[in-house]
Amino acid sequence: SRQTKVEVIGDNEKPEVTVFAKDAFASETTGNGNGNGSPNGNTAKFRIRRTGKTDTELKVAYRMEGTAENGVDYTLLEGSVVIEARKRWASLELAPIMDDLEERLETAILVLEPVDNYNIGRAGAATVVISDNNPGRKGVSILDDGSIHLRLPADPGEGYVMEVSDNLEDWEVIGT
């Protein structure tokens, strides 16, 4: 007959908790400016999952990091979520808040916090991206005082040199 090995895991084993971005892209919505995003807006979603027994609820702690600010760029995420009894996962929705600022892409990173009643698995953090809803004001405009307003796209970390000339031959650096 064939040998079979059975391994019994003790009842005191801690669950392992992981997080991933179920929907990793969101955009600013038409909120009313007081921290409430539109219910019709494009939200992102984190999913926190547990292994092991599900006979009791499990409270999972987390912190928010990234370039977007919790409670300013998206509705406040409180720092903990409960996975209900008989459930393997819980979801957290990230709802961006519309503002009148012209911004680059921003990130919101959910990082699981260590607590005594669970272990953090390999996927202990997840990132979502928030895009701005304001159309870019690109190009050149001549202002009332005769000065020129110039706006060009740039990548984060990229350098630039701004030069001026009154004869298109002799150039003077005015900014870097």
N, CA, C and O of each residue as an XYZ file, in Angstrom:
704
protein
N       0.831     -1.190      0.000
C       0.000      0.000      0.000
C       0.874      1.252      0.000
O       2.047      1.191      0.370
N       0.331      2.342     -0.397
C       1.029      3.608     -0.527
C       1.042      4.360      0.802
O       0.022      4.431      1.488
N       2.190      4.919      1.164
C       2.290      5.665      2.414
C       1.809      7.092      2.207
O       2.067      7.708      1.174
N       1.110      7.601      3.201
C       0.612      8.967      3.175
C       1.037      9.669      4.438
O       0.952      9.120      5.536
N       1.492     10.878      4.269
C       1.897     11.669      5.422
C       0.816     12.711      5.688
O       0.413     13.451      4.790
N       0.362     12.756      6.910
C      -0.626     13.741      7.319
C       0.027     14.630      8.362
O       0.579     14.148      9.351
N      -0.041     15.934      8.129
C       0.537     16.879      9.073
C      -0.590     17.692      9.686
O      -1.392     18.295      8.973
N      -0.644     17.705     11.006
C      -1.679     18.454     11.708
C      -1.077     19.769     12.176
O      -0.060     19.797     12.869
N      -1.728     20.858     11.782
C      -1.282     22.173     12.218
C      -2.030     22.500     13.496
O      -3.245     22.322     13.586
N      -1.298     22.973     14.466
C      -1.906     23.278     15.760
C      -2.964     24.359     15.670
O      -2.933     25.202     14.773
N      -3.908     24.327     16.611
C      -4.983     25.308     16.649
C      -4.482     26.708     16.973
O      -5.201     27.685     16.762
N      -3.270     26.817     17.478
C      -2.747     28.115     17.877
C      -1.982     28.819     16.762
O      -1.368     29.858     17.001
N      -2.009     28.271     15.550
C      -1.307     28.896     14.435
C      -1.945     30.242     14.109
O      -3.167     30.366     14.029
N      -1.099     31.235     13.925
C      -1.594     32.560     13.560
C      -1.928     32.587     12.074
O      -1.244     31.946     11.277
N      -2.966     33.318     11.695
C      -3.239     33.466     10.265
C      -2.168     34.334      9.616
O      -1.508     35.130     10.283
N      -2.007     34.169      8.308
C      -1.104     35.020      7.548
C      -1.968     36.017      6.773
O      -2.960     35.640      6.150
N      -1.580     37.284      6.821
C      -2.358     38.345      6.187
C      -1.540     38.951      5.043
O      -0.348     39.217      5.193
N      -2.195     39.164      3.906
C      -1.567     39.787      2.749
C      -2.501     40.855      2.188
O      -3.685     40.890      2.521
N      -1.964     41.720      1.339
C      -2.774     42.754      0.699
C      -2.386     42.852     -0.770
O      -1.228     42.639     -1.130
N      -3.353     43.173     -1.609
C      -3.068     43.470     -3.009
C      -4.077     44.500     -3.496
O      -5.125     44.698     -2.881
N      -3.753     45.145     -4.595
C      -4.652     46.130     -5.199
C      -5.586     45.405     -6.163
O      -5.163     44.962     -7.231
N      -6.839     45.285     -5.789
C      -7.851     44.645     -6.640
C      -8.146     45.520     -7.858
O      -8.351     45.016     -8.962
N      -8.166     46.846     -7.641
C      -8.304     47.839     -8.703
C      -7.264     48.911     -8.400
O      -7.431     49.680     -7.454
N      -6.208     48.971     -9.179
C      -5.046     49.800     -8.840
C      -5.057     51.187     -9.462
O      -4.047     51.888     -9.399
N      -6.169     51.606    -10.062
C      -6.203     52.927    -10.686
C      -7.453     53.674    -10.268
O      -8.555     53.126    -10.303
N      -7.278     54.942     -9.865
C      -8.396     55.811     -9.505
C      -8.146     57.192    -10.085
O      -7.013     57.542    -10.414
N      -9.217     57.977    -10.207
C      -9.051     59.357    -10.659
C      -9.894     60.264     -9.782
O     -10.896     59.844     -9.203
N      -9.469     61.517     -9.695
C     -10.218     62.482     -8.899
C     -11.649     62.550     -9.399
O     -11.920     62.396    -10.590
N     -12.557     62.785     -8.465
C     -13.982     62.786     -8.770
C     -14.551     64.178     -8.582
O     -13.813     65.134     -8.345
N     -15.832     64.285     -8.686
C     -16.502     65.569     -8.532
C     -17.039     65.734     -7.119
O     -18.214     66.051     -6.933
N     -16.200     65.524     -6.138
C     -16.613     65.683     -4.745
C     -16.939     67.122     -4.430
O     -16.680     68.016     -5.236
N     -17.509     67.351     -3.253
C     -17.948     68.694     -2.891
C     -16.892     69.473     -2.126
O     -17.203     70.510     -1.540
N     -15.647     68.999     -2.116
C     -14.573     69.751     -1.498
C     -14.456     69.565     -0.001
O     -13.545     70.123      0.610
N     -15.351     68.798      0.614
C     -15.272     68.598      2.064
C     -14.834     67.189      2.417
O     -15.115     66.708      3.515
N     -14.151     66.528      1.503
C     -13.638     65.206      1.797
C     -14.507     64.078      1.296
O     -14.221     62.911      1.565
N     -15.564     64.401      0.573
C     -16.450     63.358      0.060
C     -16.271     63.221     -1.437
O     -16.516     64.166     -2.187
N     -15.850     62.060     -1.868
C     -15.726     61.807     -3.299
C     -17.076     61.449     -3.877
O     -17.983     61.061     -3.142
N     -17.221     61.575     -5.185
C     -18.474     61.242     -5.841
C     -18.685     59.735     -5.853
O     -17.744     58.985     -6.111
N     -19.913     59.275     -5.576
C     -20.159     57.831     -5.653
C     -20.028     57.297     -7.070
O     -19.883     56.089     -7.259
N     -20.077     58.176     -8.074
C     -19.938     57.749     -9.464
C     -18.514     57.856     -9.971
O     -18.252     57.572    -11.140
N     -17.585     58.260     -9.112
C     -16.201     58.452     -9.528
C     -15.457     57.142     -9.693
O     -15.974     56.067     -9.387
N     -14.232     57.255    -10.182
C     -13.387     56.087    -10.379
C     -12.558     55.863     -9.119
O     -11.598     56.591     -8.864
N     -12.925     54.869     -8.344
C     -12.227     54.555     -7.102
C     -11.255     53.399     -7.319
O     -11.329     52.685     -8.319
N     -10.349     53.230     -6.369
C      -9.436     52.079     -6.361
C      -9.851     51.166     -5.212
O     -10.611     51.571     -4.333
N      -9.349     49.938     -5.225
C      -9.739     49.003     -4.170
C      -8.558     48.149     -3.735
O      -7.856     47.565     -4.561
N      -8.352     48.085     -2.419
C      -7.390     47.180     -1.811
C      -8.156     45.967     -1.289
O      -9.298     46.088     -0.846
N      -7.519     44.802     -1.347
C      -8.108     43.606     -0.736
C      -7.101     43.036      0.255
O      -5.948     42.780     -0.092
N      -7.553     42.840      1.500
C      -6.735     42.255      2.562
C      -7.246     40.836      2.764
O      -8.434     40.626      3.007
N      -6.343     39.861      2.662
C      -6.716     38.444      2.697
C      -6.019     37.746      3.847
O      -4.903     38.100      4.226
N      -6.699     36.744      4.398
C      -6.106     35.945      5.466
C      -6.150     34.467      5.125
O      -6.993     34.010      4.352
N      -5.208     33.721      5.730
C      -5.205     32.263      5.632
C      -5.613     31.721      6.990
O      -5.765     32.479      7.949
N      -5.790     30.418      7.070
C      -6.085     29.786      8.355
C      -7.572     29.777      8.679
O      -8.428     29.920      7.805
N      -7.844     29.605      9.963
C      -9.219     29.492     10.435
C      -9.973     30.801     10.252
O      -9.400     31.888     10.325
N     -11.272     30.665     10.011
C     -12.110     31.846      9.802
C     -13.265     31.907     10.798
O     -14.248     32.611     10.563
N     -13.156     31.177     11.903
C     -14.290     31.122     12.834
C     -14.475     32.398     13.656
O     -15.522     32.568     14.280
N     -13.501     33.291     13.673
C     -13.638     34.571     14.373
C     -13.219     35.707     13.443
O     -12.509     35.501     12.459
N     -13.673     36.894     13.777
C     -13.242     38.050     12.992
C     -11.778     38.352     13.276
O     -11.245     37.969     14.317
N     -11.139     39.035     12.352
C      -9.734     39.388     12.494
C      -9.564     40.858     12.157
O      -9.871     41.283     11.043
N      -9.078     41.635     13.114
C      -8.817     43.057     12.894
C      -7.379     43.209     12.406
O      -6.439     42.749     13.055
N      -7.221     43.868     11.244
C      -5.918     44.032     10.610
C      -5.562     45.516     10.602
O      -6.358     46.349     10.168
N      -4.370     45.838     11.082
C      -3.901     47.221     11.127
C      -3.056     47.526      9.896
O      -2.361     46.655      9.374
N      -3.127     48.781      9.437
C      -2.324     49.212      8.302
C      -2.012     50.699      8.442
O      -2.622     51.404      9.246
N      -1.059     51.156      7.651
C      -0.768     52.586      7.551
C      -0.746     52.945      6.068
O      -0.517     52.089      5.213
N      -0.986     54.221      5.777
C      -0.973     54.691      4.398
C       0.289     55.503      4.156
O       0.671     56.345      4.969
N       0.928     55.238      3.026
C       2.116     55.964      2.588
C       1.891     56.387      1.147
O       0.808     56.182      0.600
N       2.905     56.973      0.531
C       2.831     57.364     -0.874
C       2.843     58.866     -1.036
O       2.948     59.609     -0.060
N       2.733     59.312     -2.288
C       2.769     60.742     -2.570
C       1.425     61.419     -2.329
O       1.378     62.632     -2.127
N       0.342     60.665     -2.346
C      -0.978     61.210     -2.031
C      -1.159     61.204     -0.513
O      -0.681     60.305      0.179
N      -1.856     62.222     -0.009
C      -2.027     62.353      1.438
C      -3.399     61.831      1.876
O      -4.433     62.245      1.353
N      -3.382     60.907      2.853
C      -4.591     60.306      3.399
C      -5.479     61.395      3.999
O      -5.021     62.181      4.828
N      -6.751     61.443      3.583
C      -7.685     62.434      4.093
C      -7.638     63.765      3.357
O      -8.489     64.624      3.587
N      -6.656     63.952      2.476
C      -6.539     65.192      1.692
C      -6.741     64.877      0.213
O      -7.585     65.487     -0.444
N      -5.972     63.932     -0.309
C      -6.081     63.547     -1.714
C      -7.102     62.437     -1.936
O      -7.558     62.233     -3.061
N      -7.461     61.731     -0.892
C      -8.498     60.698     -0.946
C      -9.164     60.632      0.431
O      -8.588     61.046      1.438
N     -10.395     60.101      0.451
C     -11.128     60.051      1.711
C     -10.327     59.272      2.746
O      -9.617     58.321      2.417
N     -10.454     59.687      3.988
C      -9.639     59.154      5.075
C      -9.823     57.645      5.232
O     -10.946     57.152      5.338
N      -8.712     56.928      5.243
C      -8.699     55.502      5.576
C      -8.158     55.412      6.993
O      -7.056     55.890      7.266
N      -8.911     54.811      7.893
C      -8.724     54.917      9.339
C      -7.537     54.166      9.935
O      -7.118     54.506     11.042
N      -6.973     53.165      9.262
C      -5.811     52.464      9.803
C      -6.075     51.050     10.267
O      -5.159     50.373     10.735
N      -7.315     50.586     10.147
C      -7.601     49.175     10.447
C      -8.854     48.756      9.701
O      -9.712     49.574      9.369
N      -8.935     47.461      9.447
C     -10.096     46.880      8.787
C     -10.370     45.535      9.451
O      -9.442     44.862      9.900
N     -11.630     45.144      9.512
C     -12.011     43.868     10.117
C     -12.405     42.889      9.019
O     -13.258     43.180      8.180
N     -11.761     41.718      9.042
C     -12.195     40.612      8.185
C     -13.194     39.830      9.018
O     -12.843     39.266     10.055
N     -14.418     39.798      8.571
C     -15.494     39.182      9.344
C     -15.294     37.678      9.499
O     -14.597     37.041      8.709
N     -15.922     37.127     10.532
C     -15.903     35.677     10.749
C     -16.471     34.978      9.519
O     -17.391     35.489      8.880
N     -15.927     33.821      9.189
C     -16.304     33.006      8.041
C     -16.000     33.675      6.698
O     -16.524     33.255      5.666
N     -15.155     34.717      6.705
C     -14.729     35.391      5.474
C     -13.213     35.300      5.360
O     -12.509     35.307      6.370
N     -12.716     35.216      4.148
C     -11.277     35.143      3.894
C     -10.663     36.511      3.640
O      -9.449     36.669      3.771
N     -11.483     37.520      3.275
C     -10.938     38.802      2.895
C     -11.885     39.936      3.225
O     -13.073     39.739      3.478
N     -11.312     41.137      3.212
C     -12.079     42.374      3.339
C     -11.529     43.356      2.309
O     -10.357     43.290      1.937
N     -12.377     44.257      1.858
C     -11.959     45.250      0.874
C     -11.978     46.639      1.483
O     -12.781     46.945      2.365
N     -11.074     47.471      0.990
C     -11.029     48.889      1.349
C     -11.091     49.686      0.059
O     -10.306     49.454     -0.860
N     -12.017     50.617     -0.010
C     -12.140     51.458     -1.189
C     -11.408     52.767     -0.964
O     -11.531     53.382      0.095
N     -10.648     53.191     -1.959
C      -9.945     54.460     -1.922
C     -10.662     55.393     -2.895
O     -10.651     55.166     -4.105
N     -11.289     56.449     -2.355
C     -12.042     57.401     -3.170
C     -11.291     58.730     -3.232
O     -11.243     59.456     -2.238
N     -10.703     59.060     -4.391
C      -9.978     60.326     -4.521
C     -10.909     61.521     -4.307
O     -12.105     61.453     -4.591
N     -10.340     62.605     -3.806
C     -11.081     63.840     -3.587
C     -10.664     64.843     -4.661
O      -9.476     65.085     -4.875
N     -11.653     65.416     -5.324
C     -11.353     66.401     -6.354
C     -10.887     67.703     -5.712
O     -11.416     68.138     -4.689
N      -9.895     68.307     -6.332
C      -9.451     69.634     -5.921
C      -9.154     70.434     -7.182
O      -9.204     69.898     -8.290
N      -8.853     71.686     -7.017
C      -8.555     72.524     -8.176
C      -7.067     72.604     -8.481
O      -6.639     73.411     -9.306
N      -6.279     71.764     -7.813
C      -4.841     71.759     -8.037
C      -4.518     70.908     -9.251
O      -5.121     69.858     -9.471
N      -3.568     71.371    -10.026
C      -3.090     70.570    -11.149
C      -1.944     69.722    -10.628
O      -0.917     70.254    -10.207
N      -2.111     68.408    -10.653
C      -1.153     67.509    -10.013
C      -0.701     66.431    -10.987
O      -1.377     66.127    -11.969
N       0.456     65.866    -10.689
C       0.941     64.690    -11.409
C       0.233     63.463    -10.847
O      -0.572     63.564     -9.921
N       0.544     62.306    -11.421
C       0.046     61.061    -10.837
C       0.538     60.964     -9.402
O       1.683     61.308     -9.108
N      -0.327     60.496     -8.509
C       0.045     60.316     -7.114
C      -0.157     58.853     -6.744
O      -0.946     58.148     -7.373
N       0.559     58.404     -5.719
C       0.435     57.022     -5.264
C      -0.126     56.973     -3.853
O       0.110     57.870     -3.044
N      -0.864     55.924     -3.574
C      -1.329     55.615     -2.223
C      -0.909     54.173     -1.958
O      -1.298     53.262     -2.688
N      -0.111     53.973     -0.907
C       0.439     52.653     -0.600
C      -0.107     52.195      0.741
O       0.096     52.860      1.757
N      -0.800     51.063      0.750
C      -1.291     50.473      1.986
C      -0.244     49.475      2.471
O       0.103     48.528      1.766
N       0.253     49.704      3.683
C       1.295     48.856      4.271
C       0.708     48.190      5.514
O       0.260     48.873      6.434
N       0.712     46.865      5.538
C       0.197     46.137      6.700
C       1.117     46.351      7.906
O       2.341     46.337      7.776
N       0.515     46.548      9.069
C       1.260     46.756     10.306
C       1.296     45.452     11.095
O       0.289     44.746     11.158
N       2.438     45.117     11.700
C       2.524     43.890     12.494
C       1.707     44.009     13.791
O       1.748     45.025     14.486
N       0.974     42.945     14.085
C       0.176     42.832     15.304
C       0.344     41.403     15.813
O       0.612     40.498     15.022
N       0.193     41.189     17.097
C       0.444     39.875     17.705
C      -0.466     38.749     17.220
O      -0.073     37.584     17.281
N      -1.684     39.066     16.734
C      -2.623     37.984     16.406
C      -2.568     37.515     14.953
O      -3.398     36.700     14.551
N      -1.616     38.004     14.152
C      -1.423     37.493     12.789
C       0.006     37.746     12.335
O       0.725     38.559     12.917
N       0.406     37.033     11.283
C       1.699     37.243     10.633
C       1.451     37.942      9.300
O       0.413     37.739      8.671
N       2.393     38.753      8.879
C       2.277     39.418      7.587
C       2.977     38.554      6.544
O       4.133     38.164      6.709
N       2.254     38.266      5.475
C       2.793     37.442      4.395
C       3.706     38.221      3.475
O       4.060     39.370      3.739
N       4.075     37.574      2.399
C       5.030     38.148      1.457
C       4.519     39.453      0.834
O       5.299     40.382      0.623
N       3.237     39.528      0.542
C       2.656     40.750     -0.020
C       2.135     41.611      1.130
O       0.942     41.614      1.436
N       3.056     42.338      1.758
C       2.696     43.157      2.914
C       2.366     44.591      2.573
O       2.088     45.384      3.472
N       2.389     44.951      1.293
C       2.052     46.308      0.863
C       1.494     46.251     -0.552
O       1.830     45.356     -1.328
N       0.630     47.223     -0.882
C       0.064     47.321     -2.227
C      -0.075     48.794     -2.585
O      -0.311     49.637     -1.720
N       0.074     49.092     -3.873
C       0.059     50.472     -4.348
C      -1.058     50.692     -5.350
O      -1.315     49.848     -6.208
N      -1.727     51.848     -5.230
C      -2.673     52.302     -6.252
C      -2.214     53.669     -6.750
O      -1.476     54.378     -6.066
N      -2.663     54.025     -7.953
C      -2.299     55.294     -8.582
C      -3.556     56.146     -8.709
O      -4.623     55.660     -9.085
N      -3.405     57.438     -8.386
C      -4.507     58.396     -8.506
C      -4.129     59.416     -9.573
O      -3.066     60.033     -9.509
N      -5.019     59.586    -10.563
C      -4.752     60.593    -11.596
C      -5.577     61.844    -11.323
O      -6.619     61.795    -10.669
N      -5.090     62.951    -11.833
C      -5.735     64.245    -11.672
C      -6.852     64.369    -12.694
O      -6.766     63.804    -13.785
N      -7.898     65.104    -12.346
C      -8.990     65.297    -13.292
C      -8.908     66.629    -14.023
O      -9.684     66.871    -14.948
N      -7.988     67.493    -13.628
C      -7.888     68.811    -14.247
C      -7.148     68.715    -15.572
O      -6.064     68.136    -15.636
N      -7.718     69.272    -16.620
C      -7.006     69.227    -17.895
C      -5.745     70.074    -17.813
O      -5.735     71.138    -17.193
N      -4.703     69.596    -18.435
C      -3.446     70.343    -18.422
C      -3.562     71.647    -19.192
O      -4.241     71.711    -20.217
N      -2.916     72.661    -18.711
C      -2.879     73.954    -19.396
C      -1.537     74.035    -20.109
O      -0.596     74.654    -19.613
N      -1.459     73.408    -21.275
C      -0.187     73.302    -21.977
C      -0.017     74.445    -22.959
O      -0.984     75.077    -23.384
N       1.217     74.690    -23.300
C       1.509     75.649    -24.334
C       1.971     76.991    -23.800
O       2.455     77.110    -22.674
N       1.804     78.005    -24.656
C       2.283     79.351    -24.353
C       1.091     80.294    -24.293
O       0.189     80.212    -25.127
N       1.083     81.190    -23.308
C       0.083     82.253    -23.235
C       0.808     83.564    -23.040
O       1.823     83.632    -22.347
N       0.284     84.597    -23.652
C       0.827     85.935    -23.442
C      -0.073     86.609    -22.411
O      -1.282     86.730    -22.606
N       0.540     87.043    -21.313
C      -0.206     87.650    -20.219
C      -0.464     89.127    -20.502
O       0.138     89.710    -21.404
N      -1.372     89.729    -19.716
C      -1.766     91.133    -19.908
C      -0.576     92.096    -19.876
O      -0.577     93.104    -20.583
N       0.423     91.795    -19.071
C       1.576     92.697    -18.959
C       2.620     92.451    -20.051
O       3.688     93.061    -20.025
N       2.332     91.583    -20.993
C       3.256     91.326    -22.089
C       4.231     90.189    -21.829
O       4.949     89.774    -22.739
N       4.269     89.677    -20.601
C       5.159     88.551    -20.316
C       4.554     87.267    -20.875
O       3.369     87.206    -21.205
N       5.386     86.261    -20.970
C       4.960     84.987    -21.550
C       4.879     83.940    -20.463
O       5.782     83.814    -19.636
N       3.784     83.183    -20.467
C       3.625     82.048    -19.576
C       3.814     80.792    -20.413
O       3.029     80.517    -21.321
N       4.860     80.031    -20.104
C       5.206     78.833    -20.859
C       5.045     77.618    -19.966
O       5.558     77.594    -18.848
N       4.332     76.608    -20.453
C       4.143     75.378    -19.690
C       4.454     74.201    -20.603
O       3.855     74.032    -21.665
N       5.423     73.384    -20.150
C       5.828     72.210    -20.921
C       5.793     70.993    -20.017
O       6.063     71.115    -18.822
N       5.468     69.817    -20.554
C       5.475     68.607    -19.722
C       6.902     68.237    -19.320
O       7.858     68.500    -20.050
N       7.022     67.628    -18.153
C       8.333     67.166    -17.668
C       8.128     65.919    -16.837
O       7.057     65.706    -16.268
N       9.136     65.114    -16.770
C       9.090     63.899    -15.965
C       9.728     64.159    -14.612
O      10.688     64.924    -14.529
N       9.213     63.531    -13.526
C       9.829     63.711    -12.207
C      11.309     63.319    -12.248
O      11.677     62.289    -12.813
N      12.135     64.151    -11.647
C      13.554     63.854    -11.582
C      14.347     64.315    -12.795
O      15.577     64.299    -12.769
N      13.669     64.722    -13.849
C      14.349     65.197    -15.041
C      14.769     66.645    -14.850
O      14.026     67.434    -14.268
N      15.937     66.996    -15.328
C      16.414     68.360    -15.237
C      15.933     69.197    -16.406
O      15.402     68.672    -17.384
N      16.120     70.489    -16.299
C      15.778     71.397    -17.378
C      16.714     72.592    -17.327
O      17.328     72.869    -16.297
N      16.816     73.287    -18.429
C      17.563     74.539    -18.507
C      16.658     75.535    -19.212
O      16.132     75.251    -20.288
N      16.478     76.706    -18.602
C      15.681     77.750    -19.222
C      16.631     78.882    -19.631
O      17.409     79.387    -18.823
N      16.542     79.264    -20.916
C      17.413     80.307    -21.448
C      16.572     81.372    -22.142
O      15.475     81.095    -22.628
N      17.101     82.591    -22.181
C      16.425     83.669    -22.905
C      17.429     84.309    -23.869
O      18.643     84.264    -23.671
N      16.869     84.900    -24.910
C      17.696     85.597    -25.894
C      16.861     86.701    -26.521
O      15.658     86.535    -26.722
N      17.494     87.831    -26.830
C      16.770     88.890    -27.532
C      17.154     88.941    -29.008
O      16.621     89.749    -29.769
N      18.108     88.049    -29.418
C      18.515     88.045    -30.821
C      18.599     86.630    -31.416
O      18.986     86.465    -32.573
N      18.244     85.633    -30.641
C      18.256     84.220    -31.040
C      19.660     83.700    -31.366
O      19.807     82.637    -31.969
N      20.676     84.445    -30.971
C      22.057     83.998    -31.139
C      22.777     83.926    -29.803
O      23.509     82.971    -29.541
N      22.580     84.897    -28.981
C      23.216     84.956    -27.663
C      22.193     84.569    -26.605
O      21.171     85.236    -26.442
N      22.478     83.478    -25.882
C      21.516     82.964    -24.920
C      22.054     83.093    -23.506
O      23.247     82.912    -23.262
N      21.154     83.412    -22.568
C      21.495     83.543    -21.162
C      20.664     82.560    -20.355
O      19.440     82.528    -20.487
N      21.317     81.757    -19.516
C      20.603     80.806    -18.661
C      19.945     81.583    -17.528
O      20.603     82.335    -16.810
N      18.618     81.389    -17.377
C      17.891     82.071    -16.294
C      17.292     81.095    -15.286
O      16.728     81.519    -14.277
N      17.407     79.814    -15.542
C      16.878     78.830    -14.592
C      17.313     77.430    -14.947
O      17.479     77.088    -16.118
N      17.498     76.613    -13.904
C      17.820     75.196    -14.104
C      17.015     74.359    -13.156
O      17.136     73.134    -13.160
